[in-house]
Structures are given as C-alpha cells and as structure tokens.
C-alpha cells in the first residue's frame, strides 16, 4: 500500500468534508448537468462551506471552478462577498477537454485535454492546447486587466503547481474572461447547431466514405451538400460575427492577446479540419446531455451572451413597447441569430427539466 493516500479522505458530501480548513476547493461539476442555474447554483452546491459553522471557524479557501461557460464565477463570488470576511478568491478556468461520458464509468478521450487559468497569448494558440488549463482570479466587471497582483500571482501559482504535479499543462493569465469568451465561440455556434439538429459535426463537414470497409456516419450527402455550403456555413459565420460584435462592446481589442477578428474564420476552419477526419467521433457535450436527457448548458453558453449584449446596449432583434401586444422586430440586429439559438435551446432545456420532474414524482 502507498502511504500517499493516508493524508486524504473520500467524502460522500460537501457537508462531510466541511470539517477542516482548505487552501483550495476545486469544483468540477459540469455547468450543464448538476451546477446549472436552472437546477442548482454553485453556492448551493458549496453551501456548507459558505455558512456556519464552517464560515465562522475557517478562512475561506480559494475556489477553483473547472466549469464551462461565461460568468459562472459570479454567483459564488457574490456569496463569499456577502460573508463580509475578505476579498473572495475565485479562480476561473478555461478548459479544453475533449471527452465524452459514453456510459457509467466509461469515459472516451479524444486527442486534446487543456486548462487555462487566465489569458496569456492564448487566442493565437486556441486550437493547439493539448491537456491545457488557463486560470485567473475572477474580477467582477473587469474584462481588460493586463496583469495579476503579487497576491493573485501567489494564489494562481499555488493551484498551477498542484495541477502540474498531476500532469496537467497550466497557463496563468492576467484576465480569464476574454479566454472563456473566445472559447465560447465554438460552443455557441457548433454545440448549438449539433444539439438542435441532433447530429455531430461531421454531418456538416465530412465527405462520404470512399471505402466500404471503412464506413462511418454521419457525413455530408453529395445530393444537398451545396445547400449546406450555401446556407449553413454562412449562418455559422454570421453567429460568430455576432459574438465578435459583443466582444468588441465588452472591450476586447482586435489583437492576439485580445479577441482577434481572425477568430471567426479560424474557428470554422479548425473545426472543419477536426471533423472531416474518418475517425471523428466526438459528440459535443450539449448534444450528449440532450441525448441523455440531462440539463444542457444553455444559460452559461448562450443566454449569458445575450445578457452581456443587452447590458452593453448591443442591439438585439426584438424589442417590446409599453403595450404587451406590440412587438417590434429588428431584422438587422447583430444578435438575431444568437437569440434564435437561445430561444430554441430554451425549449429543449424546458423539456429536459420537465422529464426530470416527472421522473422524480414516480
């Protein structure tokens, strides 16, 4: 037996683990399964650490959120702030982990896994992370920081050393939101399309098999392939351009360490390069959740983009007058397509939750 495990305990709940001080608490719940705002929030998951007696007896640890989506840190930050103890230490991370939970205890990995802890020359390498994490201290409302304070650096280097000792590649960055926003380009466009069509991405990009022995599906049928090129791909590009407009309103510059305009074509081209391959079998996580009747990440991936746009007065397609019966539709609004995705995915989410509620009553 290895003595390595003698300093560790396996607990079956957060409550049972709330008996000692921690330097770091790492939360790895997927924002589309358990800690999704529609079902349960992160502060609710961590409630035993955010209330008495734990909050009175111990200092608050640094919380590391290995979660997908935008502004997932805010609720936890606000909950810690409400304790009126000290400035919250919430570390946001951008993760590139190409895995699928195919069955209970069966995880399928593809050829990249990556984590980010804040943005450091990240966007130019957006599609070249293999086992990487980016991380940074969450700062509410600050999207343009260019450096970490000495105290922040100490906290970030501490978690980086822990993750690196386990074999992860970690990049400490000065501001995490632009990294997560850039990563969200793929999720908003491609994960949404896959979920709403119930097809993986080779259905958009992959040619038919030429060898009957090496068969695969889905693929792009030649009969209507030209229509997909003429309508589907431009629609995806338009969605990415809408995201770029929101990013500019937030303040992300058109630069390598900001949000370069090249990210639009780069996202399409690099996605196509992955999914033209005969062995492309990855199922986008939102699609997999829908197929498993699990809550999807609609709010943190798509809904949050809509809210961020409205908060900055980026025009949206639908506005309502004082009369509830009068609706003005602005067909030139830059978020026309993203809001349509959001509206459709909300129905998917609603029915998943309805099924969960019905099963819970059985």
Residue pairs with C-beta under 8 A, 6 or more apart in sequence:
9 17
11 17
13 48
14 45
14 46
14 47
14 48
14 49
15 48
17 48
18 48
18 49
18 54
20 58
21 58
21 59
21 61
22 58
22 61
23 61
23 62
23 158
24 61
24 62
24 63
24 64
24 158
24 159
24 162
25 46
25 49
25 61
25 62
25 63
25 64
26 63
26 64
26 66
26 159
27 35
27 42
27 45
27 46
27 63
27 64
27 65
27 66
27 67
28 66
28 67
29 35
29 42
29 45
29 67
30 67
30 68
30 285
30 297
31 67
31 68
31 69
31 72
31 297
31 300
32 68
32 285
32 286
32 289
32 294
32 295
32 296
32 297
32 298
32 300
33 289
33 294
33 295
34 40
34 45
35 41
35 42
35 45
35 67
36 295
36 296
36 297
36 299
36 300
37 75
37 299
37 300
38 295
38 298
38 299
38 349
38 353
39 295
39 353
39 356
41 75
42 65
42 67
42 72
42 75
42 76
43 50
43 75
43 76
43 78
43 79
46 63
46 76
46 79
48 54
49 55
49 60
49 61
50 60
50 79
50 80
50 83
55 83
55 85
59 85
59 86
60 80
60 83
60 85
60 86
60 88
60 89
61 89
62 89
62 90
62 91
62 155
62 158
62 159
63 76
63 80
63 88
63 89
63 90
63 91
64 91
64 93
64 135
64 159
65 72
65 73
65 76
65 90
65 91
65 92
65 93
66 93
66 95
66 115
66 133
67 93
67 300
68 95
68 187
68 285
68 297
68 300
68 301
69 180
69 184
69 187
69 297
69 299
69 300
69 301
69 304
70 177
70 180
70 181
70 184
70 300
70 301
70 304
70 305
70 308
71 177
71 300
71 304
71 308
72 92
72 300
73 90
73 92
73 138
74 138
74 140
76 88
76 90
77 88
77 90
77 138
77 140
80 88
80 90
81 88
88 138
89 137
89 155
90 137
90 138
91 117
91 135
91 136
91 137
91 138
91 155
91 156
91 159
92 117
92 118
92 135
92 136
92 137
92 138
92 176
92 177
92 180
93 115
93 116
93 117
93 133
93 134
93 135
93 176
94 115
94 116
94 117
94 122
94 133
94 134
94 135
94 176
94 179
94 180
94 183
95 114
95 115
95 116
95 133
96 112
96 113
96 114
96 115
96 116
96 129
96 132
96 183
97 112
97 113
97 114
97 115
98 109
98 110
98 111
98 112
98 113
98 282
99 107
99 108
99 109
99 110
99 113
100 107
100 108
100 282
100 283
100 285
100 288
101 107
101 108
101 288
102 108
108 281
110 281
110 282
111 130
112 129
112 130
112 131
113 130
113 131
113 132
114 129
114 130
114 131
114 132
114 133
114 169
115 131
115 132
115 133
115 134
115 135
115 163
115 168
115 169
115 170
116 122
116 129
116 132
116 133
116 134
116 135
116 170
116 171
116 173
116 176
116 179
117 133
117 134
117 135
117 136
117 156
117 159
117 160
117 170
117 171
117 172
117 173
117 176
118 134
118 135
118 136
118 137
118 148
118 156
118 171
118 172
118 173
118 174
118 175
118 176
118 179
119 134
119 136
119 173
119 174
119 175
119 176
119 178
119 179
119 257
120 134
120 171
120 172
120 173
120 174
120 257
121 256
121 257
122 134
122 171
122 173
122 179
122 182
122 257
123 178
123 179
123 182
123 256
123 257
123 258
123 259
123 260
123 263
124 256
124 260
126 182
126 183
126 263
126 266
126 270
127 266
127 270
129 169
130 169
131 167
131 168
131 169
132 168
132 169
132 170
132 171
133 163
133 168
133 169
133 170
133 171
134 170
134 171
134 172
134 173
134 176
134 179
135 156
135 159
135 160
135 170
135 171
135 172
135 173
135 176
136 148
136 152
136 156
136 172
136 173
136 174
136 175
136 176
136 179
137 148
137 152
137 155
137 156
137 176
138 176
139 145
139 175
142 175
143 175
143 177
143 178
143 250
143 251
143 252
144 175
144 251
144 252
145 174
145 175
146 174
146 175
147 174
148 156
148 172
148 174
153 172
156 172
157 172
159 170
160 170
160 172
163 170
164 170
173 179
177 250
178 247
178 252
178 258
178 259
181 243
181 247
181 250
181 252
181 259
182 259
182 263
184 243
184 301
184 305
185 240
185 243
185 263
185 264
185 267
186 267
186 271
187 284
187 286
187 297
187 301
188 239
188 240
188 243
188 301
188 302
188 305
188 338
188 341
189 236
189 239
189 240
189 243
189 267
190 201
190 236
190 271
190 284
191 284
191 285
191 286
191 287
191 301
192 286
192 301
192 302
192 341
192 345
193 201
193 204
193 232
193 236
194 200
194 201
194 283
194 284
194 286
194 287
195 284
195 286
195 287
195 290
195 296
195 345
195 348
196 341
196 344
196 345
196 348
197 203
198 287
198 290
198 291
199 218
200 218
200 275
200 280
200 281
200 282
200 283
200 284
200 287
201 271
201 274
201 275
201 280
201 282
201 284
202 216
202 217
202 218
202 219
202 220
202 275
202 276
202 280
203 218
203 219
203 220
204 220
204 228
204 232
204 233
204 272
204 275
205 220
205 271
205 272
205 275
205 276
206 216
206 218
206 219
206 220
206 275
206 276
206 277
206 278
206 280
207 219
207 220
207 276
208 219
208 220
208 221
208 222
209 215
209 216
209 219
209 278
214 278
216 278
216 279
220 228
233 268
235 337
236 268
237 264
237 265
237 268
238 337
239 337
239 338
239 341
240 263
240 264
240 267
240 268
241 264
241 334
242 334
242 335
242 336
242 337
242 338
243 305
243 338
244 259
244 261
244 263
244 264
245 314
245 334
245 335
246 305
246 308
246 309
246 312
246 314
246 334
246 335
247 259
248 254
248 259
249 309
249 312
249 313
249 314
250 308
250 312
252 258
252 259
253 259
254 260
254 261
274 280
274 282
283 291
285 297
286 296
286 297
286 298
286 301
289 295
289 296
289 297
289 352
290 296
290 348
290 352
293 352
293 355
293 356
294 352
295 349
295 352
295 353
295 356
296 345
296 348
296 349
296 352
298 342
298 345
298 346
298 348
298 349
302 338
302 341
302 342
302 345
303 342
303 346
305 335
305 338
305 342
306 316
306 335
306 338
306 339
306 342
309 316
309 334
309 335
309 338
310 316
314 334
314 335
315 330
315 332
315 333
315 334
315 335
316 330
316 333
316 335
316 339
317 329
317 330
317 331
317 333
317 335
317 336
317 339
318 327
318 328
318 329
318 330
318 333
318 339
319 327
319 328
319 330
320 326
320 327
320 328
321 327
321 328
330 336
333 339
